[in-house]
Amino acid sequence: MDHLNAVKEPAAGSARVEKWKEERLAKDYERISPRRDEYKTLSGLEIDDVYTEDDVKDIDPVEDIGLPGEYPFTRGPHASMYRGRPWTIRQVAGFGQAEDTNGRYKYLLAHGETGLSTDFDLPTLLGFDSDHPEYRREIGKIGVAVDTVVDFHALFDGIPLEEVSTSLTINASAAILLAMYRVVGDERGIAGTQLTGTTQNDILKEYTAQNEFIFPPAKAAELVVDTMEYGAQVMPRFNPLNACGYHIRDAGATAVQEVGLTLSAALCYLELAQQRGIHPDTLAPRVSFFWDVHNDFLEEVAKMRAARRLWARLTRERLKCTDPRSWLMRAHCQTAGVSLTAQQPLNNVARTAIQALASVLGGTQSLHTNSLDEAFAIPSEEAIKVAVRTQQLILHETGVADVVDPLGGSYYIESLTSRIEEEAMELIGRIDEMGGMIPAIETGYANQLIADSAWEQQIALESNERVTVGVNEFVDDDRSTGGVELFKPDPGVGERQIKRLKEVKSSREEKRVAAALRDLEAVAGDLHHNRMPEIEEAVRARATVEEITDVLRNTWGIYQPSTVF
């Protein structure tokens, strides 16, 4: 059976269920009216009154559900799941200079974090240096400032990179920072084979959701393939690509759209690699995924199960991967930033705990829990400690980690898993008909899809069709943070960072820098040449993020999207 083309019809209600609706449910509704005229998931999928064996009769227990650690991985990528290895507690850190973020790393590790995660400031994200006149005011604001590999050495000072995995939340300039990570390890005597972690590096979602892009989409996607091939060769345990649905969902997409758009992007990178003659089995095992876990608890559990199953089928049936590691989706999750409220911010602790529990029941391998004060500022140490403790409570006190896929077999969960998979596959099919994810971006189709969904969700909030506690119902004037003092950035960080950049430039060997940049320029336009060795040499020479990016900007140009969808 070709699962990628199979669309299952909704289960017809059995006579028993219809009788129950007419005789029992109708009487209950005569006595107490339903709370809503219709029930839907947060993403707008209709929810029936009850789910029975009729709703799963077309779902094969072996082919569609299976067992944990076995194809199609619906029930989890590993057989033992958290009975063996718990998920990685990976809280995001990133602000100020490298030393500031390094201190936050060490604080988090001391309080139970098991993997690092890093946000970078706007100049770094857009490929500019801290001394760029238009970006000086943004130094260290939304993440850590990085200009050269010297900053990376300071960022990871005292951190055992051979023992701790690191996630780098970077996209447009990901190739440069990936090279920096490799160079830092090498210059500290740590082999590339010992380095673990991931770069986000899913540039295609930037054009649809986060807007931190530089180059035209096709060129930017080529650079992602460069990093994937490079990673497989020199850092084989590192994931150069973290296909990212998180920002798509936070921008307003539905759960189905999050899965469909994210998997379409991942397919795009692997199919571009195929066009270069690189077999997907060479790269697919080191592709990871990043999901946004929102408020609709059961929909989020089903979404993750559906995404895993669909990816397994796409890699095996469409990409013709034969390595079982290529079929396996490993995922990081983060609780939904867009769900956090400035009103009654202590409610964010409860929201985050519920979303984190859904992540675990959905089978995540890594998890970031948002902090209660993130609607106001970069998380304070006290708030982020509560976020870490939330994960520890789920792991050690709830018992949910003691059973693999405890919700597997639920009529509703299995039915919803299949429905999300089928509708996501339909979206992937529509994108394929357009020529793939890059044309879907360039025509504005993907952006319009997300914008329409965001608008519908906003209307539902404003009309009270959807309740957000403390915002449109149960409202008061409370905006206190329960005694947690908000984080305050150091106003002198910009001056200190620019001083360091000047010192690096004055002490480096300029001839080596110039030669490295010329070598990169010579190969920048060659589709069949992997540009990462030249980028790595420029990094080693202490070339800056902006200097390296400018070579590519001058060769490829910058992308100016249409403002009309």
Secondary structure, 3 states (H helix, E strand, C coil): CCHHHCCCCCCCCCHHHHHHHHHHHHHHHHHCCCCCCCCECCCCCECCCCCCHHHHCCCCHHHHHCCCCCCCCCCCCCCCHHHCCCCEECCEECCCCHHHHHHHHHHHHHCCCCCEEEEECHHHHCCCCCCCCCCHHHCCCCCECCCCHHHHHHHCCCCCCCCCCEEEECCCCHHHHHHHHHHHHHHCCCCHHHCCEEECCCCHHHHHHHCCCCCCHHHHHHHHHHHHHHHHHHCCCEECEEEECHHHHHCCCCHHHHHHHHHHHHHHHHHHHHHCCCCHHHHHHHEEEEEEECCCHHHHHHHHHHHHHHHHHHHHHHCCCCCHHHHCCEEEEEECHHHCCCCCCCHHHHHHHHHHHHHHHHCCCEEECCCCCCCCCCCCHHHHHHHHHHHHHHHHHCCHHHCCCCCCCCHHHHHHHHHHHHHHHHHHHHHHHHCCHHHHHHCCHHHHHHHHHHHHHHHHHHCCCCCCECCCECCCCCCCCCCCCCCCCCCCHHHHHHHHHHHHHHHCCHHHHHHHHHHHHHHCCCCCCCCHHHHHHHHHCCCCHHHHHHHHHHHHCCCCCCCCC
